[in-house]
Amino acid sequence: MIEILITGGGYGGIAAAKKLSKALKKRKDLNITIIDKKPFHTLMTELHEIAGHRTEPDSVRIPYAKIFGVSKVKVVIDTVLSIDFNKKQVQSATKSYCYDYLIVGTGAQPNFFGIHGIQENAFTLWSFDDALKLRHHVENAFEKGIAEPNRVKHTRLLTFVIAGAGFTGIELAGELFEWRDTICEKWRTPRNEVRIIIVEAMADILPTFDAELRADVEYYLKKHGVEVLTSTFITGAEAGIVHLKDGSTIETETFIWTAGVDGSAFADSLELSKGPFGKETDQDKKNRRGRLLVNQEMRSVDYPEVYAVGDTIWFTENNKPLPQIVETALQTGETAADNIIAAIQKTKAKAFKPNYHGIMVSVGARYAVSNAMGIKLKGFLAQCMKHMVNLHYLIGIAGINQCWEYIKHEFLDIRTQRSCVYGFGSYKNRGYWLLPLRLWVGLVWVFEGINKIGEGWLSWEAGTKSNWMFSSGVEQAGIRQLDYTEAVTAASDAAEAVEEVVTAASGAAEVVEEVVTAASDAVEAAAEAVGAALPDFHTIWDFTKPIVDINGGLATWFRTTFMDGMMAYIPFQVFQLMIVAVEIGVGLMMIGGLFTWIAALISIGLCLVFTVSGMFEWNKVWFIFTGFLLMGGAGRAFGLDCWVIPAIKKWWNGTRFARKTYLYFDDPSR
């Protein structure tokens, strides 16, 4: 059995596992295992949203069960302590894992550059736990600071210092000033009492962007009250104080370090060559960066069966090390997977070729800048681009379900209008307000069906009652044909009887005609007089008229295509029974609150069919819009859906089909 082991479920590890699983899914002699400390994959690029209290924690964590479904990938929750490359074993505190091929994807960690007091006194934003810790601290600092009567303590609590003006620092500052505005409005506190300070050692913020976009971001930050200190070096920190190179200090209870990134300490502990100097000496192997030296196949230079991906590697392209960004992790992960596949199938290995599409950074929920694929964007359009990139990634690893989860977290469940569409998607109607409407619509549908029974729709001996839905001359199946001769004879007898009556009445008709003529002249004269005296009143919009003309092009096309072409071949008894049953069934489902979403959808469908048939008046159009309204969970309020739908979701989410296609409702059951 071939064992492929991946340490770490970051972007690189996930990319490698997905590609390996897809390419080798038919191999029965192969296992793919990911070892990770958490049961979920973390969206590292969105951690600032959690730290800044914009979205909820679940918005950045995706369960591995949702990502891998029924694939060959097995995920083990464990912490790797060491790796024996000679024995090809990965060791945790309780278990050993053997491998034939190993991918090391243990990520990175903050680089404190050896500055005194930083690591001990600063918060970081490099993991899910970091984001939650910072979120709770900032919330507590806001609440304490607003209530603190001592002005010195008040100012220190409401001062937030961010070291570093790269992607993480700028995005975190954007979240903090939006959160500040929300809290200050809630507690009626002046916004200028809260200080958010970015300290950057370089002369510019966001050095990878061009000057125009950098200037736009800096202007936006300052416009919202963020202080940006460039060319300012931090020389140390202690509890509550940040020391600057010019001798000044900043007093704060919240100091956040985003100024540098290393490889991981775990990678640094491995007996593998590190960058940037190669492996000439033992000292080179222990350089502080902790990034593993790999060749163009993402293979360790020490062991041919060991690969490394993502932030933990050292590989130079055009004399520059690969940037520690998501695209690097994804592309190196796929390259490592390609070359493991090549080694197993004994085909030619592939060399890594970076293909970066661009960079983008958000500043809060409603502003961003982007330079991707040669297109520069800023503001709303750049924010939309960032959301599209995230959705593209999510649909690739966890399908449409996770994209829907992302949309809910970013737009539909967002609080305090912190979204690029403000609060338009977040306002929801309570199900109990829809209860009377649901019951009324259900009752109307029930009586629509009952009325048809009263009109003889189920009395087959009375003949068809639905022939009005078909074109003239089109005959429904199931109608009994009368004998032609009998029909002609009966019609002839009736005609003779009518002729006698007409002859007898003709004399009287002449007298009546003279009276009617005189009366008609009098009425016309009176109408002309009234018309001359009164204005011309008439209906502007007749709501009793059909929405679609029954003889118009749309109604004629629908009638001839669907009704005449298909439904006419169904016996009218079956057709009429089906209509009555559906109407009563939909009504009962709505009254009972059972499968309300489906009932509302059928209700809308029936109304649309009646509309294009030319038999639905304007004063009934509310029925269609009501159907859309009732699709929003109306059956959960005092309805059977409160129990039935969760049970069905749980069953469905546990099926192999749902896990294979990622068509979950919420999260998988297994």
Secondary structure, 3 states (H helix, E strand, C coil): CEEEEEECCCHHHHHHHHHHHHHCCCCCCEEEEEEECCCEEECHHHHHHHHCCCCCHHHHEEEHHHHHCCCCEEEEECCEEEEECCCCEEEECCCEEECCEEEECCCEEECCCCCCCHHHHCEECCCHHHHHHHHHHHHHHHHHHHHCCCHHHHHHHCEEEEECCCHHHHHHHHHHHHHHHHHHHHCCCCHHHCEEEEECCCCCCCCCCCHHHHHHHHHHHHHCCEEEECCCCEEEEECCEEEECCCCEEECCEEEECCCEEECHHHHHCCCCECCCECCCHHHHCCCCCCEEECCCCEECCCCCEEECHHHEECEECCEECCCCHHHHHHHHHHHHHHHHHHHHCCCCCCCCCCCCEEEEECCCCCEEEEECCEEEECHHHHHHHHHHHHHHHHHHHHHHHHHHHHHHHHHCCCCCCCCCCCCCCCCCCHHHHHHHHHHHHHHHHHHHHHHHHCCCCCHHHCCCCHHHCCCCCCCCCCCCCCHHHHHHHHHHHHHHHHHHHHHHHHHHHHHHHHHHHHHHHHHHHHHHHHHHCCCCCCCCCCCCECCCCCCHHHHHHHHHHHCCCHHHCCHHHHHHHHHHHHHHHHHHHHHCCCHHHHHHHHHHHHHHHHHCCCCEHHHCHHHHHHHHHCCCHHHCCCCHHHHHHHHHHHHHCCHHHHHHCCCCCCCCC
